[in-house]
Amino acid sequence: MSRAIRIHSTGGPDALTLDRVDAERPGAGQALVQNRAAGVNFIDLHQRAGRYPLPALPATLGMEGAGVVEAVGPGVTAVRPGDRVAYVMGGHGATPGAYADFALVPADALILLPAEIDDVTAAGMTLKGLTAHYLVKSAFPVRPGQTILVHAAAGGVGLLLTQMAKLIGARVIGTVGSDAKGRLAAEHGCDHVIDYSHEDVARRVRALTGGEGVPVVYDAVGRDTFAASLDSLAVRGTLVSFGTASGPTPPFNIFELNPRGSLYVTSAGLAWYTRSRHELMERASDLIGWVATGQVKVPVLQQWPLEQAREAHMALEARQTSGMSALTL
Ligand SMILES: NC(=O)c1ccc[n+]([C@@H]2O[C@H](COP(=O)([O-])OP(=O)(O)OC[C@H]3O[C@@H](n4cnc5c(N)ncnc54)[C@H](OP(=O)(O)O)[C@@H]3O)[C@@H](O)[C@H]2O)c1
């Protein structure tokens, strides 16, 4: 029997239970991974609470993990037992499962890890790093010299997105909820920090851009930032909405995009930007290269043992975390 953090019904952090489960054997195209660390992501909170329904309950949570391949199923040639790997569940027909000693993972979702990247770093960077990569490279490809707005810039995705945008040569305006988070964002390259708990975001953005606004806003805060995001955009700018940490975005009339300057809005998801093994590996290769060479830092500032998954969820939900969070096994 091995350990798994599961939900039997949706709810608050108390819905997470530490269960003993039977070891599974990998089927065709699968690998069994012995996890050493699991990333804690905002999507885990949505799944636990029932906002993103899971196919069946009880379910083991956790969309992101890192560890060692224990066994492979028929037809798997890309990895062998003993290989160190990281993975993101979900985009390849899998359900979550990383908050556990062992996870069955589709082999085509596995990313081989170099020695320079430890397990906790890998569990902190994979889902969030692939997300930041598709956001700045594909959802709205940032160009050198552009000024961009990133909400929750001191969060997991926010810090990685900021660093990647700086690598491209952009100027980054980031929003944060406290002075300490502002300092952290600045340490990771954020050029201008706005504390959206008391500052007028759109007004500051206009002031910082000579009245023009920004060509892109990356917004995963949702309800509380949606209006300011639209108000911060330049003519023909793009709002990339990719999350709802503060709640769902309000309904809005598409015609409103016209008088504001023919704006664009997209609602983006990682699974749509890692549709093939080839696309996943292209993004992963950039990410691993940047992290292994120190060009992108992965500050995993909160770690809990697996048993304390509830504490991890409470901290993330209460905005007490910054950077990345991981469970260790
Ligand atoms: N679509 C995709 O492909 C994709 C993939 C990964 C993540 N995401 C989304 O990206 C966002 C960031 O994910 P993450 O895991 O890196 O989390 P995170 O940014 O580390 O944590 C969320 C942050 O959002 C801010 N926030 C603002 N209002 C909040 C509220 N009412 N409740 C909680 N937090 C609030 C907080 O920062 P402040 O205190 O500074 O406000 C908080 O620290 C999430 O919305 C997540 O769902 C989307």
The ligand as an ORCA input file, in Angstrom:
! r2SCAN-3c Opt
* xyz 0 1
  N      -4.711     28.426    -18.264
  C      -3.546     27.865    -17.997
  O      -2.908     27.293    -18.878
  C      -3.004     27.948    -16.608
  C      -1.911     27.155    -16.225
  C      -1.364     27.348    -14.945
  C      -1.932     28.269    -14.083
  N      -3.032     28.968    -14.487
  C      -3.635     29.971    -13.606
  O      -2.632     30.920    -13.321
  C      -2.877     31.481    -12.044
  C      -1.613     31.375    -11.207
  O      -1.403     30.027    -10.850
  P      -0.288     29.644     -9.779
  O      -0.494     28.224     -9.475
  O       1.027     30.137    -10.264
  O      -0.759     30.490     -8.505
  P      -0.079     31.785     -7.850
  O       0.002     32.862     -8.872
  O       1.172     31.386     -7.166
  O      -1.153     32.144     -6.754
  C      -2.274     32.910     -7.100
  C      -2.021     34.389     -6.827
  O      -3.131     35.109     -7.343
  C      -3.265     36.295     -6.617
  N      -4.682     36.504     -6.240
  C      -5.392     37.598     -6.513
  N      -6.625     37.497     -6.003
  C      -6.695     36.311     -5.379
  C      -7.721     35.655     -4.631
  N      -8.928     36.225     -4.435
  N      -7.469     34.446     -4.109
  C      -6.270     33.872     -4.286
  N      -5.253     34.445     -4.983
  C      -5.466     35.664     -5.524
  C      -2.397     36.181     -5.355
  O      -1.260     37.028     -5.514
  P      -1.310     38.512     -4.837
  O      -1.388     38.293     -3.348
  O      -0.059     39.166     -5.292
  O      -2.549     39.155     -5.363
  C      -1.997     34.725     -5.340
  O      -0.752     34.534     -4.725
  C      -4.095     30.738    -11.464
  O      -5.252     31.492    -11.738
  C      -4.099     29.461    -12.260
  O      -5.368     28.845    -12.309
  C      -3.565     28.809    -15.717
*
